[in-house]
Amino acid sequence: MKLVSSHLPPRRATWFSFLTLSGLWLLTFLGPQPASARPADTLRVTPALEELFVDPTCYSVLEDPSGQLTLAEVREPARARQFQAGNLLPTTTMEHPGSAYWLRLVVRAEGQLSQHWYLEMFDSHLNSVEFFPADGAAPTYTGSAFPLSTRKFPYKNFLFRLPLQPNQTQTYYLRLNSSSKTTFLSRLRTEQPLAVHFQTEYGLLGAFYGVLLIMVVYNLCLYLFIGEQTYLRYVLYVLSCSLVFLSEDGLGFQYLWPDYPALNELIVAGSPILLLLTFSYYARQFLDMPLRLPHFDQWVRGVVLLSVGGLIIDAVWLHSGWGFWFYLLPYGLMYYAAVRVWQRGQRPARYFLLAHALVAISVGFLILRKLGISTFTSTATVYSMNVAFVIEVVVLSYALGEKIKAIKDATIRAQDKLVKQLRKKHQVQEQLVEQLHHNQTLKDQLNTELEGLVAQRTEELRRQSDTIAAQNRELVQANGLLALQSAAIEKLNTELQQDLQEVKTARVLSKEVDFGEFSQIYPDKDSCLAYLANLKWAEGYHCRKCGHEKYCDGREPHSRRCTKCRYVESATAYTLLQKCKFSIIKAFYAVFLIYTHKGNYSSQELSRVLDLRQGTCWSFSQKVLEAMRRRRHAPDFDENEGWTHVLLDATTTEAEETVAEESAAQA
């Protein structure tokens, strides 16, 4: 007799069936082959035994493709010899959906039994189940195609009482029919373990669905208060997942639609399709795929729609049983998209990857159970998918909150920057308006004076012609005043242009410009060298060889030659840009980007912005990061200082010079 250790049954998960078939294929080629045929075992129960797992090897199986055989015909000697031992069948024993399968189970009661025994069939999706007791009592006709009232026990799985007699061997027959592939896994239990199992199982399932309900209500309230559409998409995704679990574990048929078996079949077939739609609908919005991966997002939408169409065709017309392959590609594409988005800097995407990694682990336990490998089988692993999904729901809800918070913080920062810019612009405008108002006042005053003078001179001209010369001199003086006013206005315009240039330079220091605007501040190599030379010798020139303080211009632009020892030092010597192999303007911009992002600027993005090789950008980034680290540990470091202080880092250059001088001395 073959006894199997106690463990709970696996639930059928349609959209993970392709993993199961892959495992079966590996088991076929890598696993051990059955030794030889032997008859099905006789199950022996004793008063000390409380439950017993029944695997397919404990049954004798007869397939009836026509579905017309009766119990009397099955018991005939010719038919009885056609029963096949369960150990010759694969793990998924109902290989031909639509055929009727007769199971023969032989049970012997050893001694006087103190409790009643029950047979529980694990798969709640069997379309038709007929149980024939050994004592000749009326058979039980039930199944998922019949209302729940046809079952003697209103339980989500199929439960039948075995009227065992002491010290007798009894044979029970079951006739099964299913529209999909399934197994014959079942369990024999007495009353007390069955009651304990009911309490534990329904308590855990109640907690599971309670958590889902809480998350639905919580995120629905957030959607109603905030109006963020991602919360509504998340609620639809959780509801579709709940519908899938309700249809798979049988609780939906037991409590929600017990009198509508056709509706149950429709939900079983359609809920995974709905889950695929809501998951893609939510995941695309959560990962910002239309913005971050626009071309890839179009492919994902197309693949999802084609997969949904294929699933509907297979469920309605083909009934091939291979529709689960349509789930593989869209889920794989969205998981790949999450990796891409995470690599591009969206931090909440890591929660998305973590949550679905936990689901993948629970699917691994499901595959092992379907392959008949019970090494890791326990209550924890059987219900790991429920636990993984609860964790996934909670983690994704937290990730959604983190994403909304990040968007809000970014919006607040952008608004603060915009307010500062507007404030500066407003100040400049006020100054300009004030100056224009002052100019208009001067102009009005001058016009008033001119009008008085003209009237006075006109009256005098009528009386004295000799006053014309004096009036002409006064007009010349007035024109001089106008010239002075015009010169003052031009000076103010020049100052305004300088202020605008200073504002643009300030924007560089406030991390808000692209390479085009940056190039306007440092338009060419000469301006960069001039700025670097002024920054380098801001405290005066000192020759590095002799310490002399007087110099003249060197041959290279902005280089300086000592007038005493004639040592020439370029503007880039003993700075971060010494021996730089690419444009100094790009080097300036690279240092600016890395410093303003506090070192969190990838070499891939730097390569894209500067149009340089990634290896060159990575080497230069490491050099800048090391300079920033040394600058932070400098005694005179100020957290509010600008990025240009990093340009004067000469530690690496001095070390290279020292090595060169030592090598020259040894030579």
C-alpha positions, 0 to 999 in steps of 0.5 A, spaced: 500 500 500 502 506 498 501 512 503 502 519 501 504 524 507 498 529 508 498 536 504 493 540 501 491 540 494 493 545 488 488 549 485 488 550 477 490 556 475 489 556 467 494 562 465 499 558 468 498 552 465 504 553 460 509 552 465 506 546 468 506 543 461 514 545 460 515 542 467 512 535 464 516 536 458 522 536 462 520 531 467 519 526 461 526 527 458 530 528 465 526 524 470 526 517 472 521 512 468 516 508 471 519 501 472 513 496 470 505 496 470 502 494 477 495 494 479 492 500 483 493 499 490 488 498 495 487 503 500 487 501 508 484 505 513 484 504 520 481 507 527 488 510 528 488 513 521 484 520 520 486 522 513 489 519 507 491 522 500 489 519 494 494 520 488 492 517 481 496 511 482 491 509 487 485 509 482 484 504 476 482 508 470 477 507 464 476 512 458 470 512 455 470 516 449 463 515 447 460 517 454 455 512 453 457 506 458 453 505 464 455 502 471 453 495 469 457 495 463 463 497 466 462 492 471 462 486 466 468 482 466 470 484 459 470 491 461 473 490 468 479 488 465 480 494 461 481 498 467 488 501 467 492 502 473 493 509 475 501 508 475 501 508 468 498 515 467 501 521 467 500 527 472 495 530 468 490 524 467 484 527 463 488 527 457 482 528 452 477 533 455 470 531 453 471 523 454 468 520 460 473 517 465 471 511 470 475 511 476 475 505 481 477 505 488 478 500 492 478 501 500 478 496 506 476 498 513 481 494 518 477 494 524 471 497 527 471 505 525 469 510 530 468 516 525 465 516 518 470 517 512 469 522 506 472 522 499 474 529 497 475 531 490 480 537 489 478 540 482 472 544 483 471 545 475 469 538 473 463 539 469 460 532 471 461 527 477 457 521 478 459 517 485 456 510 486 457 507 493 459 500 494 453 498 498 448 499 492 445 506 494 443 511 489 448 514 486 450 522 487 450 526 480 453 533 481 458 537 478 460 544 476 455 544 470 449 543 475 447 548 481 450 547 488 444 544 490 445 538 487 451 536 492 449 533 498 454 537 502 454 545 500 462 545 499 466 548 494 470 542 492 466 535 491 465 531 498 462 524 498 461 520 504 464 513 504 459 508 508 465 503 510 464 496 513 468 493 519 473 488 516 470 489 509 473 491 502 469 495 498 469 498 491 467 505 489 466 508 482 466 515 480 464 517 473 468 524 471 467 529 465 471 535 464 472 540 458 479 541 460 485 537 462 485 535 470 488 530 475 484 525 479 487 528 486 483 527 492 483 525 499 480 521 504 478 524 511 474 523 517 469 528 520 474 531 525 480 533 521 475 535 515 472 540 520 478 543 522 480 543 515 474 547 514 475 552 519 482 553 517 481 554 510 475 558 510 479 563 515 485 564 511 481 565 505 476 570 508 482 574 511 485 573 503 479 576 500 478 581 506 485 584 505 483 585 497 476 588 499 480 593 504 485 595 498 479 596 493 476 600 498 482 604 500 484 605 493 477 607 490 477 612 496 483 615 493 481 615 486 475 619 488 478 624 493 485 625 488 482 624 481 488 620 479 486 615 474 492 610 476 488 608 482 482 607 478 486 602 474 489 599 480 482 598 483 479 594 476 486 590 476 485 588 483 477 586 482 479 582 476 484 578 480 479 577 485 474 574 480 479 569 478 481 567 485 473 566 486 472 562 480 478 558 481 477 556 488 470 555 487 468 560 493 464 564 487 460 558 485 459 556 493 456 563 495 455 568 489 452 564 483 450 557 486 444 557 482 448 559 475 453 554 473 453 557 466 455 563 469 460 560 473 463 557 466 463 564 463 467 567 469 472 561 469 473 562 461 473 570 461 476 572 468 483 570 466 482 574 459 479 580 463 485 580 468 490 580 462 486 587 460 486 590 466 493 588 468 496 591 461 491 597 462 494 598 469 501 596 468 502 601 462 499 607 466 503 605 472 510 604 468 509 611 464 510 607 458 506 612 453 511 617 455 518 613 457 517 607 452 512 610 446 514 605 441 515 599 445 508 601 448 505 601 441 507 594 440 505 592 447 498 594 446 498 590 439 500 584 442 495 584 448 489 586 443 491 580 439 492 575 445 485 577 447 482 576 440 486 569 440 483 567 447 476 569 445 476 565 439 479 559 442 474 559 448 468 560 443 470 556 437 476 552 437 477 549 444 484 547 443 486 547 450 492 551 448 490 558 449 494 559 455 500 560 450 497 567 449 498 569 456 506 568 455 508 574 450 504 580 453 506 578 460 513 577 458 513 584 454 510 588 460 515 585 465 521 587 460 518 594 460 518 594 467 526 593 467 527 598 462 523 603 466 527 601 472 533 602 469 531 609 466 530 612 473 523 610 475 524 608 482 517 605 484 518 600 478 522 596 483 516 595 487 513 592 481 518 587 479 519 585 486 511 584 487 511 579 481 517 576 483 514 573 489 508 571 484 513 567 480 516 564 486 509 561 488 508 559 481 514 555 481 511 551 487 505 550 483 509 547 478 512 542 483 506 540 485 503 539 478 509 535 477 508 530 483 514 533 487 512 533 494 519 535 497 516 542 498 509 541 499 506 544 505 500 548 507 505 555 506 507 553 499 500 551 497 497 557 499 503 561 497 500 564 491 494 567 495 500 570 500 504 572 494 498 576 491 496 579 497 503 582 498 503 584 491 497 588 492 500 591 498 506 593 495 503 595 488 499 600 492 505 602 496 508 603 490 503 607 487 503 612 493 510 613 492 509 614 485 504 619 486 508 622 491 514 623 487 510 626 481 507 631 487 514 633 489 517 634 482 511 638 481 512 642 487 520 643 485 518 645 478 513 650 481 518 653 486 523 654 480 518 657 476 516 662 481 523 664 482 524 665 475 518 669 475 520 673 481 526 675 478 523 677 471 518 681 475 523 685 478 527 686 472 520 688 469 519 693 475 526 696 474 525 697 466 518 700 467 521 705 473 526 707 468 521 708 462 517 712 467 523 716 469 524 717 462 517 719 460 517 724 466 524 727 463 521 728 456 514 731 459 518 736 463 523 737 457 517 738 452 513 743 457 520 747 458 520 747 450 513 749 449 514 755 454 521 757 451 518 757 444 512 761 446 517 766 449 521 766 443 516 767 439 513 773 442 520 776 443 521 775 435 515 779 434 518 785 438 526 784 438 529 780 432 536 781 435 534 775 441 534 770 435 541 768 437 540 767 444 534 763 443 538 759 438 544 758 443 538 755 448 535 750 443 542 748 442 543 747 450 536 743 450 539 738 444 545 737 448 540 735 454 536 730 449 543 727 447 545 726 454 538 723 456 539 718 450 546 716 452 543 715 459 538 710 456 543 707 452 547 705 458 541 703 461 539 698 456 547 695 456 546 694 463 539 690 462 543 686 457 548 684 462 543 683 467 540 678 462 547 675 461 548 674 469 541 671 469 542 666 464 549 664 468 545 664 474 540 659 471 547 655 469 548 654 476 541 652 478 541 646 474 536 648 469 539 649 462 541 644 456 547 643 452 545 649 447 544 654 453 550 652 456 554 653 450 551 660 449 555 661 456 561 658 454 561 658 446 568 656 444 574 653 447 577 660 447 572 662 452 573 656 456 580 656 457 579 664 459 574 662 464 579 656 467 585 661 467 582 666 471 579 661 476 586 658 476 590 664 477 585 668 481 589 669 487 595 671 483 601 667 479 606 663 482 611 659 478 611 651 480 618 651 478 621 657 482 616 660 485 617 667 481 610 671 481 612 675 474 610 672 467 608 673 460 603 670 455 605 663 453 605 660 446 598 657 447 592 661 448 591 663 455 598 659 458 603 663 462 611 663 462 615 664 468 620 670 466 625 667 470 626 660 469 621 660 462 617 655 465 610 655 461 604 652 464 597 651 460 590 653 463 588 646 463 595 644 467 594 641 474 586 641 473 581 636 472 581 637 464 589 636 463 590 631 458 582 631 456 581 627 450 575 631 447 572 638 447 573 642 453 566 645 452 563 638 452 568 637 458 565 643 462 558 641 461 559 633 463 562 636 470 556 641 470 551 635 469 555 630 474 556 635 479 549 638 479 546 631 479 550 629 485 554 624 482 547 620 480 548 621 472 549 615 468 554 614 463 549 612 458 545 618 459 552 622 458 554 619 452 547 620 449 547 628 451 555 629 449 555 624 443 561 620 445 563 613 447 560 610 453 567 608 455 570 615 455 564 618 458 564 612 464 572 614 465 571 621 465 565 620 470 569 616 475 575 622 474 569 627 476 566 623 482 573 622 485 574 629 484 568 631 488 569 626 493 576 629 495 572 636 494 567 634 500 573 632 504 577 639 503 577 643 509 574 649 506 569 645 502 562 649 502 555 646 501 553 652 497 559 653 492 558 652 485 561 646 480 567 650 478 571 648 484 571 641 482 575 644 475 581 645 480 582 638 482 589 637 481 591 631 485 591 626 480 595 630 475 600 631 481 601 624 482 602 623 475 607 628 475 611 625 481 611 618 478 614 621 471 619 625 475 621 619 479 622 615 473 626 620 469 631 621 476 631 613 476 633 613 468 
